[in-house]
Amino acid sequence: MIPGTQRIVGASAAAGVAIVMGLAALATRAEAQASAAAPQETVIAYRRSLEALKPQEATSLFAMDAEIFEGGSAEGRPTDYFAHHLLPEFAQFQTFQLADVVQKVAQSGDIAWVSETYNYSVTLKSDARQIEGKGVSTYVLRRVDGAWRIQMLHISSRRKTGSH
């Protein structure tokens, strides 16, 4: 080693380690942000299927043993909820739209939870009557084989005052 360079090499090595550690921290933070967004994408896909009036297309987004709660009732497994509640209800709709959606997402390992608040608007097929309201949904998701599945869904809503 050239005399006098020992300090420079030592300082350079320390700076290099600090840079590598900083980059690793940034990468870890980016990975955490990316994985936190993944559960939210499952919820968005579910919401899009509802707005397209095709809730049956969302069954693959649910875990096989998922539970659904709506309006103070335990609706059971997704297959029961879709067959006995959601499909008959949506058959009456000409349109279903969600607006002003605010989502919050959190994650711990392979479990995530997403909450949403929103306004909804439904136009009925029978008489083109419009129903408006506010809603809140809470989703618990579980990552299975790299894919986020809805494990539990709780929905609560109320009509806006003066809505038919």
Backbone bond lengths (Angstrom), bond angles and torsions (degrees), N, CA, C in turn:
res aa  C-N    CA-C-N  psi(-1)  N-CA   C-N-CA  omega(-1)  CA-C   N-CA-C  phi
1 M - - - 1.449 - - 1.519 107.99 -
2 I 1.270 117.16 143.53 1.461 122.97 179.88 1.518 107.55 -75.97
3 P 1.325 116.92 131.58 1.464 119.83 -179.29 1.532 111.23 -55.87
4 G 1.303 115.80 139.36 1.454 121.03 178.61 1.522 113.65 88.44
5 T 1.336 117.47 -11.59 1.471 119.39 -179.30 1.522 111.94 -92.70
6 Q 1.309 115.87 -10.10 1.458 119.27 -178.07 1.526 111.01 -57.90
7 R 1.333 116.44 -42.74 1.458 119.79 178.90 1.525 111.44 -65.02
8 I 1.326 117.23 -39.97 1.462 121.81 -179.36 1.524 110.20 -66.20
9 V 1.342 116.28 -45.69 1.462 120.35 178.90 1.517 109.88 -61.54
10 G 1.334 116.40 -44.96 1.458 120.50 179.32 1.519 111.30 -61.09
11 A 1.328 116.50 -43.35 1.463 120.77 179.17 1.521 110.39 -67.20
12 S 1.330 116.75 -39.70 1.463 120.29 179.15 1.513 110.83 -65.80
13 A 1.319 116.64 -40.79 1.465 120.16 179.07 1.521 110.14 -63.92
14 A 1.333 116.12 -42.53 1.468 119.77 179.27 1.525 110.29 -64.59
15 A 1.323 116.59 -40.55 1.470 120.15 178.44 1.524 109.96 -65.15
16 G 1.337 116.08 -40.25 1.468 120.20 178.79 1.511 111.84 -62.24
17 V 1.320 116.22 -43.36 1.470 120.76 178.14 1.524 109.91 -62.92
18 A 1.335 117.18 -42.57 1.464 120.97 179.58 1.524 110.83 -62.64
19 I 1.336 116.71 -40.96 1.463 120.22 178.85 1.518 110.53 -64.64
20 V 1.332 116.76 -46.24 1.463 120.49 179.31 1.521 110.51 -61.00
21 M 1.322 117.52 -43.58 1.466 120.81 179.56 1.529 110.43 -64.89
22 G 1.337 116.64 -39.98 1.465 120.43 177.76 1.508 111.69 -63.32
23 L 1.343 116.87 -43.10 1.465 120.95 177.98 1.522 110.91 -64.39
24 A 1.329 116.40 -39.94 1.465 120.20 178.28 1.526 110.53 -62.98
25 A 1.340 116.18 -40.79 1.464 119.92 178.36 1.521 110.69 -64.55
26 L 1.336 117.19 -41.69 1.469 120.41 177.41 1.518 111.04 -63.46
27 A 1.337 117.32 -42.37 1.463 120.86 179.16 1.515 110.57 -63.34
28 T 1.339 117.03 -42.57 1.465 121.04 179.00 1.523 109.85 -62.81
29 R 1.339 117.71 -42.62 1.451 121.49 178.96 1.533 110.58 -63.64
30 A 1.340 117.27 -41.93 1.469 120.97 179.01 1.515 110.92 -64.82
31 E 1.348 116.67 -41.15 1.471 119.92 177.68 1.519 110.42 -62.28
32 A 1.335 116.44 -42.27 1.462 120.06 179.73 1.520 110.48 -63.14
33 Q 1.342 116.90 -42.25 1.459 119.63 178.86 1.522 110.78 -65.59
34 A 1.337 117.06 -41.67 1.466 120.29 -179.91 1.516 111.00 -64.72
35 S 1.341 117.68 -42.49 1.459 119.19 -178.74 1.526 110.84 -72.50
36 A 1.337 117.35 -27.55 1.467 119.80 176.29 1.521 110.48 -69.63
37 A 1.332 117.76 -29.02 1.462 121.12 179.62 1.526 111.37 -75.40
38 A 1.305 118.19 -26.85 1.459 121.91 -176.10 1.531 113.24 -59.12
39 P 1.316 120.10 -46.48 1.469 118.50 178.41 1.529 111.44 -61.66
40 Q 1.308 116.41 -36.37 1.457 121.51 179.48 1.524 110.19 -61.89
41 E 1.319 117.43 -35.81 1.467 120.83 179.53 1.521 111.41 -65.09
42 T 1.321 117.72 -35.04 1.467 121.15 176.50 1.528 110.06 -64.26
43 V 1.318 116.06 -42.61 1.464 120.85 179.12 1.526 110.33 -65.34
44 I 1.319 117.12 -41.41 1.468 120.81 178.46 1.528 110.17 -63.09
45 A 1.323 117.57 -40.57 1.470 120.80 178.01 1.531 110.51 -62.49
46 Y 1.319 117.32 -39.67 1.466 120.82 177.54 1.530 110.01 -63.20
47 R 1.323 116.21 -46.79 1.466 120.75 -179.94 1.529 111.08 -60.80
48 R 1.321 117.18 -40.76 1.471 120.39 179.03 1.528 111.57 -63.50
49 S 1.327 117.29 -36.47 1.467 119.34 178.54 1.528 110.57 -65.95
50 L 1.334 117.00 -35.34 1.459 120.39 177.41 1.520 110.62 -67.33
51 E 1.324 116.29 -44.86 1.467 119.80 -178.70 1.533 111.69 -66.82
52 A 1.318 117.21 -26.53 1.468 121.35 176.38 1.535 111.34 -83.08
53 L 1.330 116.67 1.36 1.470 123.61 -177.61 1.528 111.53 60.20
54 K 1.335 116.07 33.79 1.459 122.10 179.14 1.527 110.22 -131.63
55 P 1.321 116.83 59.53 1.468 118.59 -176.88 1.528 112.90 -62.48
56 Q 1.337 117.30 -25.89 1.465 119.63 -179.51 1.525 111.32 -62.58
57 E 1.331 117.84 -23.47 1.465 120.83 178.84 1.521 112.34 -72.78
58 A 1.323 117.45 -9.03 1.455 121.39 -177.29 1.523 113.50 -96.42
59 T 1.307 118.22 1.46 1.470 119.35 -176.12 1.525 112.26 -59.43
60 S 1.320 117.85 -31.77 1.466 120.43 -179.21 1.524 112.12 -70.48
61 L 1.320 117.76 -11.94 1.463 121.09 178.76 1.527 112.16 -81.35
62 F 1.317 116.54 -10.79 1.460 121.67 -177.59 1.526 110.89 -101.66
63 A 1.328 116.04 146.67 1.458 121.35 170.37 1.526 107.57 -68.71
64 M 1.305 116.70 150.72 1.470 120.64 -177.78 1.534 111.83 -59.63
65 D 1.332 117.61 -32.64 1.459 121.35 -177.66 1.529 112.31 -103.14
66 A 1.325 117.22 23.21 1.466 121.98 -179.16 1.525 111.04 -64.95
67 E 1.325 114.62 156.69 1.458 121.21 176.27 1.523 108.95 -124.31
68 I 1.347 115.65 144.82 1.456 120.77 -179.11 1.525 108.93 -127.67
69 F 1.322 115.01 135.32 1.459 122.74 178.31 1.526 107.85 -125.91
70 E 1.334 116.18 133.45 1.462 120.07 179.19 1.511 109.89 -148.06
71 G 1.325 115.62 134.51 1.460 121.25 173.48 1.513 114.50 54.83
72 G 1.304 117.49 38.43 1.455 121.15 178.25 1.516 114.78 81.70
73 S 1.336 117.29 8.48 1.466 120.75 -179.69 1.522 111.41 -122.20
74 A 1.314 114.87 145.17 1.464 120.72 171.37 1.525 106.32 -84.42
75 E 1.321 116.48 112.05 1.465 121.97 -175.88 1.523 112.65 -86.58
76 G 1.329 117.16 -10.69 1.460 120.91 178.15 1.517 113.89 87.97
77 R 1.309 114.84 -152.26 1.463 122.65 -178.87 1.527 110.54 -73.99
78 P 1.329 117.44 158.28 1.468 120.12 -179.52 1.527 113.87 -53.99
79 T 1.324 118.27 -41.11 1.471 119.43 -178.97 1.524 111.06 -61.10
80 D 1.344 117.15 -40.27 1.467 121.29 177.60 1.523 110.79 -67.23
81 Y 1.320 116.28 -46.63 1.464 121.70 -178.50 1.520 111.14 -60.22
82 F 1.325 116.66 -45.35 1.463 119.80 -179.68 1.527 110.65 -65.98
83 A 1.325 117.72 -47.00 1.463 121.67 -174.79 1.526 112.68 -68.65
84 H 1.329 117.23 -43.57 1.465 120.41 -171.12 1.522 114.59 -98.90
85 H 1.314 117.58 -13.11 1.460 119.13 -175.97 1.525 112.23 -126.93
86 L 1.323 116.26 -63.90 1.462 120.07 -169.75 1.528 113.87 -69.04
87 L 1.335 118.16 -46.38 1.468 119.77 -178.64 1.525 112.55 -64.42
88 P 1.335 120.25 -46.04 1.467 119.11 176.35 1.538 112.74 -61.72
89 E 1.329 116.00 -38.23 1.457 120.20 179.09 1.537 110.72 -65.86
90 F 1.320 116.97 -47.59 1.456 121.29 -177.93 1.530 112.28 -69.11
91 A 1.318 118.31 -22.60 1.463 121.27 176.44 1.529 111.15 -64.31
92 Q 1.319 117.09 -20.51 1.460 122.10 179.20 1.527 112.96 -88.82
93 F 1.326 117.43 -7.53 1.460 121.37 -173.82 1.520 112.25 -95.64
94 Q 1.307 115.07 135.46 1.463 120.42 169.13 1.526 108.98 -85.89
95 T 1.338 115.94 -40.03 1.463 121.30 175.72 1.521 109.73 -141.11
96 F 1.319 115.07 155.02 1.466 122.75 172.77 1.517 106.08 -144.35
97 Q 1.325 116.33 118.48 1.458 120.17 -177.45 1.512 110.86 -131.24
98 L 1.312 114.75 142.02 1.458 122.18 174.21 1.520 107.73 -111.88
99 A 1.321 116.29 141.18 1.462 120.89 179.79 1.528 109.53 -140.41
100 D 1.302 114.75 162.88 1.468 121.63 177.15 1.528 111.63 54.03
101 V 1.318 115.95 41.30 1.465 121.46 -178.15 1.530 109.23 -74.06
102 V 1.308 115.40 128.29 1.463 121.61 174.36 1.524 106.69 -120.05
103 Q 1.325 115.77 120.89 1.467 120.44 -179.05 1.518 110.68 -113.41
104 K 1.304 114.32 146.80 1.465 122.32 170.53 1.513 105.85 -128.33
105 V 1.325 116.48 135.15 1.462 120.43 -178.32 1.519 109.29 -130.71
106 A 1.313 115.71 140.95 1.461 122.26 175.64 1.519 107.54 -141.17
107 Q 1.314 115.02 156.04 1.465 119.42 -175.70 1.520 109.92 -147.13
108 S 1.307 115.01 143.62 1.461 122.27 171.62 1.518 106.68 -139.49
109 G 1.326 116.01 102.09 1.459 120.55 -178.44 1.519 111.30 63.56
110 D 1.326 115.99 -124.59 1.465 121.69 -176.99 1.525 113.24 -93.10
111 I 1.330 117.12 13.38 1.463 122.34 177.25 1.523 108.03 -120.83
112 A 1.324 115.90 137.55 1.459 120.97 177.17 1.518 108.46 -139.99
113 W 1.314 115.82 157.52 1.444 120.22 175.16 1.515 108.32 -136.70
114 V 1.319 114.05 140.63 1.461 121.93 -177.82 1.515 107.46 -129.69
115 S 1.320 115.94 130.93 1.466 119.49 173.07 1.514 108.11 -116.20
116 E 1.328 115.07 146.94 1.461 121.04 178.76 1.519 109.26 -136.11
117 T 1.309 115.13 143.59 1.454 122.08 164.74 1.521 105.86 -120.41
118 Y 1.329 116.39 149.45 1.461 119.33 -175.20 1.523 110.35 -165.10
119 N 1.320 114.68 165.81 1.459 122.79 168.12 1.521 106.31 -107.00
120 Y 1.318 116.40 144.37 1.471 119.09 177.45 1.516 110.23 -125.37
121 S 1.323 113.87 156.19 1.459 121.66 178.01 1.523 108.05 -141.23
122 V 1.314 115.81 128.14 1.460 122.41 -179.90 1.524 107.95 -122.95
123 T 1.327 116.26 135.25 1.465 121.16 171.46 1.522 106.39 -112.44
124 L 1.320 116.36 124.57 1.462 121.39 -178.44 1.526 110.91 -80.78
125 K 1.334 116.03 143.68 1.465 121.40 177.43 1.529 111.23 -67.50
126 S 1.320 116.75 -40.22 1.460 121.70 -170.93 1.521 113.71 -60.73
127 D 1.325 117.61 -43.23 1.473 119.39 -175.12 1.525 112.99 -139.92
128 A 1.326 117.24 13.29 1.464 123.47 179.80 1.531 112.78 59.73
129 R 1.321 115.37 16.67 1.462 119.96 177.37 1.522 109.40 -66.53
130 Q 1.338 116.01 142.00 1.455 120.47 -179.86 1.522 109.99 -107.15
131 I 1.318 115.12 133.78 1.459 122.48 178.22 1.520 106.80 -117.97
132 E 1.324 115.68 130.08 1.465 120.11 179.80 1.512 109.57 -123.49
133 G 1.313 114.81 149.73 1.449 119.23 178.92 1.507 112.66 -164.43
134 K 1.315 114.13 -176.11 1.459 122.92 177.74 1.520 107.72 -119.87
135 G 1.324 115.36 148.59 1.448 118.49 179.47 1.514 112.63 -144.60
136 V 1.304 114.15 164.72 1.460 122.57 174.82 1.521 107.23 -142.44
137 S 1.311 115.61 137.89 1.470 120.79 177.95 1.510 109.29 -131.99
138 T 1.314 115.13 144.09 1.452 121.22 174.69 1.516 107.57 -125.44
139 Y 1.321 115.66 126.93 1.457 122.89 -179.81 1.524 108.82 -115.48
140 V 1.323 116.11 137.33 1.458 121.47 166.98 1.521 105.20 -113.18
141 L 1.316 116.24 125.88 1.461 121.66 -177.45 1.514 109.88 -117.88
142 R 1.323 114.92 151.10 1.465 121.62 177.95 1.518 107.73 -129.67
143 R 1.334 115.62 134.74 1.460 119.76 177.98 1.522 108.30 -84.97
144 V 1.327 115.55 121.21 1.457 122.47 179.90 1.526 107.57 -125.90
145 D 1.313 116.59 121.64 1.468 121.63 -179.18 1.529 111.64 51.22
146 G 1.334 116.18 40.43 1.456 121.68 176.61 1.517 115.68 82.07
147 A 1.330 118.20 -3.59 1.465 121.26 -179.43 1.529 109.87 -113.65
148 W 1.331 116.31 139.11 1.455 121.09 178.08 1.526 109.82 -83.86
149 R 1.341 115.58 126.70 1.466 122.60 178.70 1.519 109.08 -121.15
150 I 1.315 115.59 143.37 1.456 120.67 177.70 1.525 107.78 -75.19
151 Q 1.315 116.05 120.27 1.458 122.39 -179.11 1.527 110.80 -95.30
152 M 1.342 115.37 -35.15 1.463 120.02 179.29 1.520 108.28 -148.54
153 L 1.319 115.55 139.90 1.461 122.04 178.42 1.517 108.42 -134.00
154 H 1.324 115.86 130.16 1.455 121.30 175.28 1.526 107.56 -125.25
155 I 1.339 116.50 126.87 1.459 122.77 -176.52 1.528 108.87 -123.29
156 S 1.311 115.14 133.91 1.462 120.72 175.59 1.524 107.43 -136.45
157 S 1.326 116.32 134.78 1.469 119.14 -179.48 1.521 110.13 -148.62
158 R 1.320 113.68 162.49 1.466 119.69 174.73 1.523 108.57 -148.77
159 R 1.298 115.29 147.22 1.466 120.77 177.66 1.517 109.55 -71.79
160 K 1.321 114.69 146.87 1.459 119.69 174.24 1.530 108.70 -70.90
161 T 1.294 117.34 148.01 1.455 121.89 178.24 1.510 110.05 -57.53
162 G 1.304 117.55 129.15 1.459 122.47 179.54 1.515 113.76 89.25
163 S 1.351 117.94 -4.60 1.473 120.35 177.72 1.513 108.86 -80.79
164 H 1.298 116.17 140.46 1.473 120.93 -175.85 1.489 109.52 -71.48
